Amino acid sequence: MASADFASFSVPLLSTIVGGVLILLFFADYFRRKRAEISTIAAAQSPQQPDATKPPPSSSSSVASKKTHRQRPHSHSATDKDQNRKHHHLDVNTLKGHSDTVTAICFSSDGHSLATACADGAIRVFRLDDASSKSFKFLRLNLPAGAHPTAIAFSEGSSSLVVAAQMLLGSSLFMYGDVGAKPSAEGKQQAKLPLPEIKWEHQKIHDQGSVLNLSAVPATYGTADGSIIIASCSEGTSIKLWHGKSGKELGTVDTNQLKNNMATLSRMDVF
């Protein structure tokens, strides 16, 4: 009876011991594998140690390497500047000084002046005495408050300039005299120089519409006296002719069809 009780007690105990041993072996193998994985990852992420057998670089080679690295950026920057300066084989020079979008340009009849209209409300007359110059002198003309220049044209050679501007009540024309005077150097103040005055002006020349462009030619047809005739092309269907020196309106042409894109006068003052 006692042997039977011992046998019934020893079997569960033996099973428990064997199960515990198996669990310990399983966890031991699991932790061993994890430790191996961690060691492998750490070895892969650690930086490579320098080879102790290799001799350190000499000071002369180090200095030469530093000089090479210092000289390379300088040579690249010089090349980049040259490429930016001459990005096209027809590029002669660049006029600077505008603080906003350039809306119109016009050369004088003698080719010595270039007038530009800018969205900042200013007209600039550049002197082109030397097209290869590093800087260009210019004369700055500030339009009346609220005027945004849209077109420009020289009148009477290069001594006067006609400017078309869009204002609150419509488009206007302004004629500035003596724009051929000696301008100041680029970027310098012009407080001591008298600015050109407005010789004549017209308001609402095309009602509420703006002026797309101006075209100016000398009047040589018939009994004309050689004065400059200016055509103002509106965004509508009307084109007006003006006497450049006096500002007198000479006539109006209306297509009565599609809206205008641009207008120009022939050099013989016939068309």
VEXPABA-289895 format. One line per field, with one value per residue: residue number from 1; residue in three letters; x, y, z of N, C-alpha, C in turn. Coordinates in nm, 3 decimals. Example, Ala and Ser with C-alpha at 12.3 -4.5 7.8 and 13.67 -1.06 7.14 Angstrom:
// residues 2
i = (1_2)
aa = (Ala_Ser)
nX = (1.319_1.285)
nY = (-0.569_-0.225)
nZ = (0.780_0.708)
caX = (1.230_1.367)
caY = (-0.450_-0.106)
caZ = (0.780_0.714)
cX = (1.320_1.290)
cY = (-0.330_0.003)
cZ = (0.780_0.787)
END
This chain:
// residues 271
i = (1_2_3_4_5_6_7_8_9_10_11_12_13_14_15_16_17_18_19_20_21_22_23_24_25_26_27_28_29_30_31_32_33_34_35_36_37_38_39_40_41_42_43_44_45_46_47_48_49_50_51_52_53_54_55_56_57_58_59_60_61_62_63_64_65_66_67_68_69_70_71_72_73_74_75_76_77_78_79_80_81_82_83_84_85_86_87_88_89_90_91_92_93_94_95_96_97_98_99_100_101_102_103_104_105_106_107_108_109_110_111_112_113_114_115_116_117_118_119_120_121_122_123_124_125_126_127_128_129_130_131_132_133_134_135_136_137_138_139_140_141_142_143_144_145_146_147_148_149_150_151_152_153_154_155_156_157_158_159_160_161_162_163_164_165_166_167_168_169_170_171_172_173_174_175_176_177_178_179_180_181_182_183_184_185_186_187_188_189_190_191_192_193_194_195_196_197_198_199_200_201_202_203_204_205_206_207_208_209_210_211_212_213_214_215_216_217_218_219_220_221_222_223_224_225_226_227_228_229_230_231_232_233_234_235_236_237_238_239_240_241_242_243_244_245_246_247_248_249_250_251_252_253_254_255_256_257_258_259_260_261_262_263_264_265_266_267_268_269_270_271)
aa = (Met_Ala_Ser_Ala_Asp_Phe_Ala_Ser_Phe_Ser_Val_Pro_Leu_Leu_Ser_Thr_Ile_Val_Gly_Gly_Val_Leu_Ile_Leu_Leu_Phe_Phe_Ala_Asp_Tyr_Phe_Arg_Arg_Lys_Arg_Ala_Glu_Ile_Ser_Thr_Ile_Ala_Ala_Ala_Gln_Ser_Pro_Gln_Gln_Pro_Asp_Ala_Thr_Lys_Pro_Pro_Pro_Ser_Ser_Ser_Ser_Ser_Val_Ala_Ser_Lys_Lys_Thr_His_Arg_Gln_Arg_Pro_His_Ser_His_Ser_Ala_Thr_Asp_Lys_Asp_Gln_Asn_Arg_Lys_His_His_His_Leu_Asp_Val_Asn_Thr_Leu_Lys_Gly_His_Ser_Asp_Thr_Val_Thr_Ala_Ile_Cys_Phe_Ser_Ser_Asp_Gly_His_Ser_Leu_Ala_Thr_Ala_Cys_Ala_Asp_Gly_Ala_Ile_Arg_Val_Phe_Arg_Leu_Asp_Asp_Ala_Ser_Ser_Lys_Ser_Phe_Lys_Phe_Leu_Arg_Leu_Asn_Leu_Pro_Ala_Gly_Ala_His_Pro_Thr_Ala_Ile_Ala_Phe_Ser_Glu_Gly_Ser_Ser_Ser_Leu_Val_Val_Ala_Ala_Gln_Met_Leu_Leu_Gly_Ser_Ser_Leu_Phe_Met_Tyr_Gly_Asp_Val_Gly_Ala_Lys_Pro_Ser_Ala_Glu_Gly_Lys_Gln_Gln_Ala_Lys_Leu_Pro_Leu_Pro_Glu_Ile_Lys_Trp_Glu_His_Gln_Lys_Ile_His_Asp_Gln_Gly_Ser_Val_Leu_Asn_Leu_Ser_Ala_Val_Pro_Ala_Thr_Tyr_Gly_Thr_Ala_Asp_Gly_Ser_Ile_Ile_Ile_Ala_Ser_Cys_Ser_Glu_Gly_Thr_Ser_Ile_Lys_Leu_Trp_His_Gly_Lys_Ser_Gly_Lys_Glu_Leu_Gly_Thr_Val_Asp_Thr_Asn_Gln_Leu_Lys_Asn_Asn_Met_Ala_Thr_Leu_Ser_Arg_Met_Asp_Val_Phe)
nX = (0.084_0.193_0.396_0.254_0.138_0.370_0.459_0.250_0.289_0.551_0.554_0.412_0.585_0.829_0.762_0.717_0.973_1.119_0.984_1.046_1.323_1.334_1.212_1.400_1.621_1.516_1.479_1.744_1.867_1.727_1.802_2.074_2.079_1.971_2.170_2.378_2.274_2.259_2.530_2.623_2.487_2.588_2.857_2.840_2.749_2.944_3.216_3.482_3.792_4.106_4.377_4.637_4.878_4.930_5.126_5.109_4.996_5.234_5.341_5.392_5.247_4.995_4.969_4.984_4.753_4.558_4.602_4.524_4.251_4.172_4.219_4.052_3.767_3.792_3.869_3.643_3.444_3.526_3.493_3.216_3.130_3.220_3.062_2.806_2.830_2.868_2.647_2.551_2.645_2.584_2.544_2.608_2.617_2.481_2.221_2.177_1.992_1.720_1.437_1.212_0.981_1.067_0.886_0.885_1.102_1.320_1.522_1.717_1.722_1.984_2.119_2.264_2.139_1.927_1.607_1.413_1.114_0.975_0.810_0.821_0.746_0.920_1.120_1.407_1.690_1.946_2.290_2.468_2.744_2.967_2.938_3.055_3.110_3.157_2.972_2.684_2.586_2.287_1.975_1.720_1.372_1.093_0.759_0.436_0.247_0.083_0.094_0.163_0.405_0.367_0.451_0.706_0.873_1.119_1.144_1.212_1.487_1.714_1.658_1.416_1.145_0.864_0.613_0.387_0.138_-0.050_-0.322_-0.547_-0.787_-0.764_-0.556_-0.255_-0.048_0.284_0.530_0.867_1.123_1.467_1.602_1.835_2.044_2.352_2.374_2.374_2.622_2.581_2.367_2.416_2.314_2.102_2.066_2.175_2.144_1.932_1.616_1.455_1.170_0.810_0.685_0.445_0.122_-0.139_-0.455_-0.652_-0.644_-0.725_-0.979_-1.083_-0.907_-0.579_-0.247_-0.083_0.157_0.400_0.483_0.726_0.818_0.998_0.824_0.813_0.672_0.507_0.432_0.553_0.738_0.945_0.917_0.864_0.630_0.400_0.249_-0.006_-0.105_-0.394_-0.542_-0.786_-0.971_-0.875_-0.634_-0.418_-0.272_-0.001_0.157_0.492_0.649_0.480_0.260_0.010_-0.297_-0.323_-0.488_-0.721_-0.736_-0.954_-1.011_-1.245_-1.292_-1.137_-0.960_-0.665_-0.320_-0.063_0.097_0.267_0.458_0.553_0.882_0.879_0.665_0.415_0.245)
nY = (-0.121_0.119_0.141_0.179_0.430_0.586_0.558_0.679_0.939_1.004_1.010_1.248_1.436_1.382_1.442_1.716_1.808_1.733_1.889_2.148_2.149_2.134_2.378_2.560_2.497_2.580_2.862_2.931_2.875_3.060_3.313_3.301_3.309_3.568_3.725_3.677_3.791_4.064_4.121_4.093_4.302_4.527_4.513_4.562_4.828_4.980_5.214_5.169_5.078_5.239_5.100_4.972_4.905_5.070_5.350_5.687_5.972_6.187_6.518_6.694_6.590_6.620_6.899_6.963_6.839_6.993_7.241_7.179_7.127_7.379_7.532_7.429_7.501_7.775_7.787_7.672_7.858_8.086_7.996_7.958_8.224_8.336_8.194_8.280_8.545_8.558_8.400_8.350_8.356_8.589_8.774_9.088_9.277_9.365_9.558_9.711_9.802_9.816_9.775_9.626_9.460_9.505_9.691_9.811_9.908_10.131_10.245_10.534_10.746_10.796_10.591_10.616_10.622_10.445_10.391_10.277_10.140_10.076_9.861_9.968_10.228_10.410_10.575_10.502_10.632_10.521_10.575_10.476_10.488_10.324_10.003_9.783_9.850_9.826_9.940_10.149_10.484_10.645_10.823_10.892_10.906_10.991_10.908_11.077_11.031_10.722_10.652_10.409_10.306_10.204_10.217_10.364_10.622_10.787_11.133_11.399_11.334_11.235_11.398_11.437_11.260_11.054_10.925_10.669_10.601_10.409_10.507_10.574_10.673_10.612_10.594_10.790_11.046_11.161_11.406_11.436_11.674_11.746_11.505_11.414_11.515_11.509_11.218_11.085_10.880_10.525_10.426_10.649_10.950_11.215_11.473_11.727_11.779_11.923_11.786_11.655_11.827_11.799_11.863_11.859_11.708_11.460_11.345_11.049_10.943_10.729_10.672_10.452_10.254_10.101_10.190_10.006_10.016_10.256_10.431_10.603_10.828_11.044_11.307_11.311_11.314_11.468_11.801_11.803_11.900_11.758_11.700_11.488_11.228_11.059_10.752_10.619_10.315_10.164_9.924_9.869_9.934_10.163_10.395_10.660_10.962_11.178_11.499_11.517_11.724_11.940_11.811_11.804_11.659_11.476_11.307_11.026_10.677_10.415_10.079_9.937_9.670_9.379_9.375_9.573_9.467_9.564_9.856_10.029_10.283_10.355_10.423_10.615_10.765_10.720_10.504)
nZ = (0.000_0.079_-0.111_-0.341_-0.297_-0.295_-0.558_-0.701_-0.620_-0.698_-0.978_-1.082_-0.968_-1.090_-1.354_-1.334_-1.270_-1.499_-1.692_-1.600_-1.640_-1.921_-1.990_-1.886_-2.051_-2.298_-2.265_-2.215_-2.461_-2.620_-2.512_-2.569_-2.849_-2.893_-2.775_-2.951_-3.186_-3.111_-3.073_-3.334_-3.470_-3.334_-3.404_-3.677_-3.689_-3.561_-3.609_-3.846_-3.724_-3.744_-3.920_-3.737_-3.838_-4.050_-4.141_-4.006_-4.202_-4.359_-4.259_-4.469_-4.688_-4.581_-4.564_-4.836_-4.924_-4.792_-4.917_-5.175_-5.139_-5.060_-5.288_-5.486_-5.446_-5.501_-5.771_-5.889_-5.818_-5.957_-6.218_-6.223_-6.190_-6.431_-6.612_-6.536_-6.600_-6.878_-7.024_-7.271_-7.614_-7.747_-7.553_-7.431_-7.217_-6.890_-6.759_-6.452_-6.153_-6.132_-5.926_-5.950_-6.177_-6.518_-6.745_-6.996_-7.269_-7.452_-7.716_-7.789_-8.084_-8.168_-8.051_-7.816_-7.574_-7.346_-7.243_-6.971_-6.839_-6.525_-6.288_-6.037_-6.050_-6.161_-6.411_-6.595_-6.749_-6.925_-7.000_-7.280_-7.348_-7.350_-7.422_-7.304_-7.047_-6.688_-6.518_-6.554_-6.609_-6.506_-6.538_-6.318_-6.321_-6.145_-6.156_-6.124_-5.818_-5.785_-6.052_-6.296_-6.509_-6.848_-7.113_-7.323_-7.514_-7.710_-7.785_-8.013_-8.084_-7.848_-7.641_-7.509_-7.349_-7.382_-7.181_-7.115_-6.882_-6.649_-6.458_-6.181_-6.291_-6.556_-6.857_-6.903_-7.053_-7.037_-7.097_-7.067_-7.052_-7.147_-7.084_-7.177_-7.036_-6.845_-6.660_-6.319_-6.147_-6.122_-5.866_-5.703_-5.532_-5.662_-5.576_-5.614_-5.879_-6.124_-6.186_-6.479_-6.613_-6.641_-6.949_-7.096_-7.051_-7.071_-6.970_-6.926_-7.193_-7.346_-7.248_-7.000_-7.064_-7.087_-7.211_-7.453_-7.608_-7.731_-8.028_-8.212_-8.469_-8.699_-8.862_-9.195_-9.425_-9.700_-9.627_-9.384_-9.089_-8.983_-8.716_-8.429_-8.446_-8.251_-8.179_-7.986_-7.866_-7.765_-7.534_-7.626_-7.917_-8.030_-8.167_-8.119_-8.250_-8.179_-8.147_-8.088_-7.967_-7.892_-7.785_-7.895_-7.999_-8.290_-8.435_-8.454_-8.485_-8.536_-8.519_-8.489_-8.468_-8.380_-8.064_-7.997_-8.021_-8.064_-8.201_-8.463_-8.629_-8.965_-9.096_-9.290_-9.228_-9.344_-9.303)
caX = (0.000_0.285_0.468_0.161_0.127_0.496_0.463_0.156_0.343_0.677_0.534_0.391_0.704_0.928_0.716_0.740_1.117_1.159_0.930_1.124_1.452_1.313_1.187_1.529_1.701_1.457_1.511_1.889_1.896_1.668_1.889_2.201_2.060_1.954_2.300_2.456_2.221_2.299_2.673_2.640_2.441_2.683_2.980_2.815_2.729_3.062_3.307_3.601_3.910_4.221_4.475_4.754_5.001_4.957_5.192_5.032_5.042_5.336_5.291_5.400_5.133_4.874_4.964_4.952_4.611_4.480_4.613_4.442_4.110_4.146_4.224_3.945_3.649_3.821_3.865_3.504_3.367_3.563_3.429_3.073_3.110_3.237_2.945_2.693_2.852_2.848_2.574_2.514_2.751_2.541_2.526_2.711_2.624_2.356_2.189_2.126_1.937_1.574_1.390_1.090_0.972_1.080_0.763_0.906_1.234_1.324_1.650_1.712_1.753_2.129_2.174_2.346_2.058_1.825_1.511_1.339_1.002_0.978_0.688_0.836_0.698_1.031_1.178_1.553_1.753_2.086_2.385_2.538_2.866_3.055_2.852_3.128_3.143_3.114_2.856_2.628_2.520_2.147_1.893_1.597_1.255_0.982_0.629_0.344_0.198_-0.026_0.114_0.240_0.445_0.340_0.519_0.793_0.926_1.197_1.094_1.315_1.616_1.723_1.649_1.290_1.091_0.719_0.583_0.246_0.122_-0.186_-0.359_-0.676_-0.896_-0.734_-0.417_-0.208_0.078_0.372_0.650_0.976_1.227_1.606_1.646_1.968_2.146_2.448_2.317_2.465_2.674_2.484_2.352_2.443_2.203_2.102_2.003_2.229_2.114_1.790_1.550_1.373_1.034_0.704_0.654_0.301_0.059_-0.279_-0.520_-0.760_-0.631_-0.804_-1.083_-1.034_-0.812_-0.436_-0.168_0.001_0.290_0.416_0.572_0.764_0.898_0.995_0.726_0.885_0.586_0.435_0.486_0.589_0.858_1.043_0.890_0.832_0.491_0.391_0.124_-0.036_-0.193_-0.469_-0.581_-0.914_-0.962_-0.835_-0.494_-0.414_-0.147_0.031_0.276_0.582_0.702_0.373_0.160_-0.120_-0.354_-0.333_-0.596_-0.753_-0.769_-1.028_-1.031_-1.384_-1.298_-1.075_-0.878_-0.526_-0.208_0.052_0.093_0.395_0.457_0.661_0.986_0.846_0.550_0.302_0.156)
caY = (0.000_0.233_0.152_0.236_0.575_0.651_0.560_0.781_1.071_1.029_1.034_1.392_1.513_1.363_1.518_1.859_1.835_1.725_2.007_2.266_2.144_2.168_2.523_2.627_2.480_2.663_3.002_2.948_2.882_3.185_3.425_3.287_3.360_3.713_3.785_3.669_3.891_4.196_4.136_4.112_4.437_4.624_4.508_4.623_4.972_5.046_5.262_5.089_5.129_5.251_4.991_5.015_4.877_5.174_5.467_5.812_6.053_6.287_6.655_6.759_6.547_6.680_7.039_6.966_6.805_7.110_7.343_7.136_7.149_7.523_7.591_7.380_7.586_7.905_7.772_7.649_7.982_8.174_7.944_7.988_8.367_8.360_8.141_8.368_8.674_8.537_8.274_8.336_8.416_8.722_8.859_9.192_9.332_9.365_9.683_9.687_9.918_9.806_9.708_9.550_9.412_9.602_9.682_9.861_9.964_10.206_10.306_10.664_10.736_10.794_10.471_10.647_10.616_10.341_10.421_10.161_10.164_9.973_9.853_10.044_10.363_10.498_10.565_10.514_10.659_10.477_10.620_10.361_10.535_10.208_9.887_9.684_9.908_9.749_10.008_10.248_10.598_10.657_10.930_10.834_10.993_10.938_10.950_11.122_10.925_10.641_10.624_10.289_10.317_10.088_10.231_10.482_10.652_10.910_11.238_11.499_11.269_11.175_11.506_11.431_11.125_11.046_10.809_10.633_10.542_10.375_10.567_10.529_10.715_10.577_10.609_10.928_11.068_11.264_11.431_11.492_11.737_11.748_11.377_11.387_11.576_11.414_11.152_11.054_10.744_10.426_10.410_10.771_11.043_11.320_11.586_11.854_11.795_11.951_11.677_11.699_11.867_11.754_11.972_11.852_11.582_11.439_11.246_10.967_10.954_10.619_10.646_10.369_10.154_10.129_10.199_9.888_10.057_10.384_10.427_10.740_10.846_11.183_11.333_11.354_11.300_11.588_11.929_11.788_11.975_11.669_11.677_11.351_11.187_10.946_10.677_10.546_10.201_10.125_9.784_9.857_9.936_10.297_10.434_10.804_11.023_11.297_11.576_11.490_11.841_12.021_11.728_11.820_11.538_11.492_11.227_10.897_10.566_10.312_9.961_9.893_9.525_9.312_9.461_9.589_9.403_9.653_9.944_10.092_10.374_10.332_10.525_10.721_10.839_10.702_10.403)
caZ = (0.000_0.087_-0.238_-0.441_-0.272_-0.337_-0.705_-0.748_-0.584_-0.768_-1.122_-1.108_-0.931_-1.196_-1.472_-1.308_-1.279_-1.640_-1.760_-1.561_-1.708_-2.062_-1.999_-1.867_-2.172_-2.405_-2.241_-2.230_-2.604_-2.670_-2.474_-2.639_-2.985_-2.887_-2.748_-3.074_-3.279_-3.064_-3.100_-3.479_-3.505_-3.279_-3.484_-3.808_-3.674_-3.504_-3.715_-3.866_-3.655_-3.834_-3.914_-3.659_-3.912_-4.148_-4.081_-4.020_-4.316_-4.327_-4.249_-4.600_-4.769_-4.523_-4.606_-4.979_-4.939_-4.750_-5.021_-5.289_-5.104_-5.055_-5.421_-5.573_-5.444_-5.562_-5.916_-5.929_-5.805_-6.067_-6.338_-6.213_-6.216_-6.574_-6.680_-6.510_-6.667_-7.021_-7.039_-7.411_-7.695_-7.790_-7.435_-7.425_-7.082_-6.813_-6.692_-6.318_-6.086_-6.121_-5.804_-5.980_-6.314_-6.626_-6.825_-7.132_-7.299_-7.578_-7.751_-7.856_-8.227_-8.188_-7.990_-7.699_-7.451_-7.336_-7.138_-6.922_-6.747_-6.422_-6.208_-5.913_-6.073_-6.201_-6.544_-6.589_-6.879_-6.916_-7.101_-7.336_-7.414_-7.365_-7.395_-7.225_-6.917_-6.572_-6.462_-6.644_-6.547_-6.548_-6.483_-6.265_-6.324_-6.067_-6.206_-6.019_-5.729_-5.839_-6.195_-6.326_-6.649_-6.934_-7.242_-7.333_-7.647_-7.717_-7.874_-8.043_-8.065_-7.714_-7.543_-7.435_-7.337_-7.360_-7.096_-7.095_-6.749_-6.608_-6.331_-6.128_-6.378_-6.695_-6.901_-6.916_-7.124_-6.980_-7.176_-6.987_-7.132_-7.098_-7.028_-7.230_-6.950_-6.788_-6.542_-6.209_-6.147_-6.077_-5.723_-5.628_-5.521_-5.761_-5.510_-5.663_-6.021_-6.150_-6.255_-6.592_-6.581_-6.731_-7.042_-7.120_-7.010_-7.106_-6.884_-6.983_-7.339_-7.404_-7.147_-6.889_-7.114_-7.071_-7.334_-7.470_-7.652_-7.800_-8.145_-8.247_-8.590_-8.747_-8.969_-9.315_-9.543_-9.741_-9.580_-9.242_-9.051_-8.922_-8.574_-8.394_-8.434_-8.158_-8.181_-7.863_-7.895_-7.645_-7.527_-7.693_-8.063_-8.074_-8.177_-8.131_-8.295_-8.102_-8.183_-7.977_-7.898_-7.832_-7.719_-7.959_-8.057_-8.435_-8.492_-8.392_-8.574_-8.462_-8.604_-8.473_-8.485_-8.267_-7.979_-8.040_-7.953_-8.076_-8.318_-8.495_-8.743_-9.060_-9.090_-9.386_-9.176_-9.434_-9.246)
cX = (0.087_0.360_0.380_0.146_0.253_0.504_0.371_0.206_0.466_0.658_0.506_0.514_0.811_0.890_0.741_0.886_1.164_1.109_1.007_1.258_1.439_1.289_1.316_1.618_1.650_1.495_1.661_1.928_1.844_1.758_2.024_2.191_2.046_2.086_2.387_2.408_2.265_2.447_2.699_2.601_2.539_2.812_2.961_2.804_2.851_3.154_3.431_3.721_4.026_4.320_4.601_4.883_5.035_5.022_5.106_5.084_5.141_5.276_5.292_5.283_5.004_4.859_4.928_4.806_4.523_4.484_4.527_4.295_4.076_4.140_4.107_3.820_3.671_3.812_3.723_3.424_3.401_3.498_3.281_3.045_3.122_3.116_2.824_2.707_2.824_2.780_2.530_2.618_2.712_2.521_2.642_2.728_2.487_2.339_2.123_2.071_1.787_1.536_1.263_1.092_0.987_0.962_0.781_1.048_1.227_1.463_1.625_1.755_1.903_2.196_2.257_2.270_1.958_1.736_1.435_1.228_0.994_0.850_0.701_0.796_0.804_1.072_1.328_1.607_1.901_2.166_2.468_2.662_2.963_2.974_2.921_3.164_3.090_2.991_2.813_2.563_2.375_2.081_1.760_1.487_1.142_0.851_0.543_0.289_0.079_-0.013_0.205_0.277_0.421_0.413_0.599_0.840_1.003_1.134_1.204_1.455_1.621_1.709_1.521_1.233_0.942_0.690_0.432_0.235_-0.025_-0.212_-0.499_-0.791_-0.871_-0.588_-0.383_-0.078_0.153_0.492_0.752_1.081_1.363_1.647_1.783_2.078_2.234_2.391_2.421_2.517_2.572_2.485_2.375_2.322_2.218_2.045_2.050_2.197_1.966_1.728_1.469_1.229_0.936_0.662_0.505_0.250_-0.087_-0.334_-0.629_-0.759_-0.707_-0.912_-1.022_-0.927_-0.668_-0.368_-0.076_0.143_0.284_0.513_0.599_0.852_0.896_0.897_0.799_0.798_0.517_0.506_0.527_0.721_0.964_1.024_0.850_0.681_0.487_0.253_0.109_-0.140_-0.262_-0.498_-0.718_-0.896_-0.911_-0.684_-0.492_-0.275_-0.127_0.154_0.371_0.625_0.593_0.271_0.023_-0.167_-0.380_-0.446_-0.612_-0.788_-0.837_-1.056_-1.174_-1.400_-1.240_-0.989_-0.733_-0.431_-0.085_0.033_0.231_0.378_0.574_0.760_0.959_0.723_0.429_0.200_0.171)
cY = (0.125_0.253_0.212_0.386_0.649_0.663_0.668_0.922_1.106_1.061_1.182_1.476_1.504_1.441_1.667_1.895_1.834_1.846_2.133_2.270_2.183_2.319_2.601_2.617_2.568_2.810_3.029_2.960_3.013_3.305_3.419_3.341_3.512_3.783_3.785_3.773_4.033_4.222_4.163_4.252_4.543_4.628_4.575_4.775_5.046_5.091_5.175_5.155_5.138_5.138_5.042_4.995_4.987_5.294_5.591_5.894_6.159_6.426_6.725_6.721_6.605_6.825_7.051_6.936_6.923_7.219_7.309_7.162_7.297_7.584_7.548_7.466_7.721_7.895_7.750_7.777_8.079_8.128_7.975_8.135_8.398_8.310_8.228_8.501_8.663_8.402_8.252_8.410_8.554_8.819_8.959_9.244_9.326_9.499_9.652_9.817_9.916_9.727_9.627_9.511_9.527_9.584_9.731_9.913_10.038_10.265_10.444_10.648_10.733_10.673_10.493_10.636_10.501_10.375_10.295_10.208_10.047_9.978_9.924_10.190_10.461_10.470_10.587_10.531_10.630_10.537_10.501_10.406_10.421_10.085_9.782_9.736_9.821_9.811_10.118_10.361_10.604_10.773_10.870_10.941_10.926_10.996_11.004_11.004_10.853_10.606_10.503_10.290_10.189_10.096_10.361_10.499_10.782_11.005_11.342_11.442_11.196_11.280_11.502_11.290_11.133_10.915_10.790_10.560_10.515_10.432_10.522_10.559_10.682_10.600_10.756_10.929_11.182_11.281_11.503_11.552_11.728_11.618_11.339_11.451_11.469_11.351_11.128_10.913_10.652_10.416_10.535_10.863_11.155_11.449_11.719_11.879_11.826_11.837_11.731_11.728_11.809_11.873_11.975_11.716_11.580_11.326_11.173_10.972_10.843_10.576_10.566_10.268_10.198_10.133_10.078_9.925_10.193_10.364_10.570_10.741_10.994_11.198_11.391_11.351_11.433_11.714_11.922_11.857_11.888_11.646_11.531_11.333_11.061_10.884_10.602_10.439_10.157_9.976_9.759_9.850_10.069_10.315_10.584_10.851_11.155_11.366_11.571_11.612_11.921_11.940_11.737_11.688_11.562_11.412_11.095_10.796_10.459_10.196_9.911_9.742_9.459_9.410_9.461_9.501_9.493_9.739_10.004_10.179_10.342_10.448_10.640_10.799_10.831_10.608_10.401)
cZ = (0.000_-0.043_-0.347_-0.422_-0.318_-0.489_-0.760_-0.718_-0.666_-0.916_-1.151_-1.074_-1.038_-1.322_-1.455_-1.322_-1.424_-1.719_-1.727_-1.630_-1.855_-2.081_-1.982_-1.990_-2.286_-2.389_-2.255_-2.377_-2.665_-2.638_-2.543_-2.782_-2.987_-2.864_-2.874_-3.177_-3.240_-3.092_-3.248_-3.522_-3.455_-3.359_-3.619_-3.799_-3.622_-3.617_-3.723_-3.799_-3.753_-3.811_-3.845_-3.736_-4.011_-4.082_-4.100_-4.136_-4.271_-4.327_-4.384_-4.688_-4.716_-4.565_-4.753_-5.003_-4.901_-4.856_-5.141_-5.262_-5.099_-5.195_-5.508_-5.567_-5.512_-5.714_-5.964_-5.922_-5.917_-6.197_-6.339_-6.242_-6.364_-6.652_-6.658_-6.584_-6.816_-7.041_-7.183_-7.495_-7.750_-7.674_-7.427_-7.283_-7.017_-6.744_-6.558_-6.259_-6.072_-5.997_-5.826_-6.127_-6.414_-6.722_-6.968_-7.146_-7.432_-7.597_-7.814_-8.001_-8.254_-8.124_-7.866_-7.567_-7.461_-7.217_-7.100_-6.830_-6.652_-6.340_-6.075_-5.929_-6.118_-6.345_-6.531_-6.731_-6.864_-7.032_-7.147_-7.412_-7.440_-7.324_-7.309_-7.086_-6.803_-6.505_-6.557_-6.564_-6.595_-6.476_-6.441_-6.264_-6.248_-6.120_-6.092_-5.939_-5.793_-5.985_-6.212_-6.474_-6.727_-7.067_-7.241_-7.476_-7.641_-7.817_-7.892_-8.017_-7.933_-7.605_-7.461_-7.443_-7.307_-7.288_-7.090_-6.962_-6.722_-6.469_-6.292_-6.223_-6.525_-6.727_-6.924_-6.995_-7.056_-7.072_-7.088_-7.082_-7.066_-7.031_-7.080_-7.150_-6.889_-6.663_-6.436_-6.224_-6.085_-5.925_-5.642_-5.631_-5.624_-5.704_-5.569_-5.809_-6.040_-6.232_-6.372_-6.550_-6.683_-6.818_-7.077_-7.074_-7.053_-7.018_-6.961_-7.136_-7.411_-7.306_-7.031_-6.934_-7.096_-7.207_-7.341_-7.512_-7.718_-7.917_-8.189_-8.372_-8.627_-8.863_-9.089_-9.439_-9.573_-9.695_-9.434_-9.215_-8.984_-8.774_-8.551_-8.381_-8.349_-8.169_-8.049_-7.894_-7.767_-7.647_-7.588_-7.844_-8.117_-8.072_-8.201_-8.172_-8.222_-8.161_-8.064_-7.899_-7.826_-7.755_-7.781_-8.018_-8.206_-8.497_-8.419_-8.500_-8.490_-8.557_-8.599_-8.493_-8.361_-8.188_-8.026_-7.958_-7.953_-8.199_-8.338_-8.619_-8.835_-9.054_-9.187_-9.345_-9.270_-9.374_-9.094)
END
